[in-house]
Amino acid sequence: MSYPTRSFSSHLRAPSSSASSSSSQSPALLARIEEKKGELQNLRELRDLSAAVASQMEALEQKLTTLSDGTGAIAAVLSNWHNVLRAINMASAKLAKPSGDAPMEDAPEPAELLPQTLVRIPTEHAPTLQAQADAIEAAAAEGDSTQWLNAMPERPDTKFALKVYAAKIK
C-alpha cells in the first residue's frame, strides 16, 4: 500500500501571513461578534417568551376543559328539562280535572286546584333552612314578611327558595 507523500506543510496555517491580515480584519470581526451576541440575546428572549406563551396556553387549556365540563352539565340539565315540565304538566292536569262522580257544588275553589310550588332545595342545608322557614312563619304570623330577608346571609339560592316559600304562605 502506498501512502500519499504530500507534505503536511500545505495543511498547516502559515502564522506569519495570517497575523498581518487578522489585525486588519479585527474591527470587522468584532462587529460581527457583537452582531451575533445581539442575535443570541434576542433568541434567549424569544425562548423565554415562548415558554411564557406555552404556560399561558396550558392554563387556557385547563380553563377550556372546565368550561367544556360545565357545558356538558348544562346540556344534561337541559336534556332533562322536558321531563320536569312534563311532570309539572301531568300534576297540573291531574289536579285540574274534576272527578266525574263528585257534584260541582263540592268542587274545591280554583286556587286549591293548582299544584303546590315545586322548589328543589339541597338537603345538606336542611336544618338551616328549617330554622329559617320557622323564622319566616313567625314573621308572617306577626305580619312582617320582609324583615327576615334583610337579615339573611347572602346566598342567592336560599333567598330565592325562601322568597317562594314566603309568597306561598302569604
Secondary structure, 3 states (H helix, E strand, C coil): CCCCCCCHHHCCCCHHHHHHHHHHHHHHHHHHHHHHHHHHHHHHHHHHHHHHHHHHHHHHHHHHHHHHHHHHHHHHHHHHHHHHHHHHHHHHHHHHCCCCCCCHHHCCCHHHHCCCCCCCCCHHHHHHHHHHHHHHHHHHHHCCCCHHHHCCCCCHHHHHHHHHHHHHHC
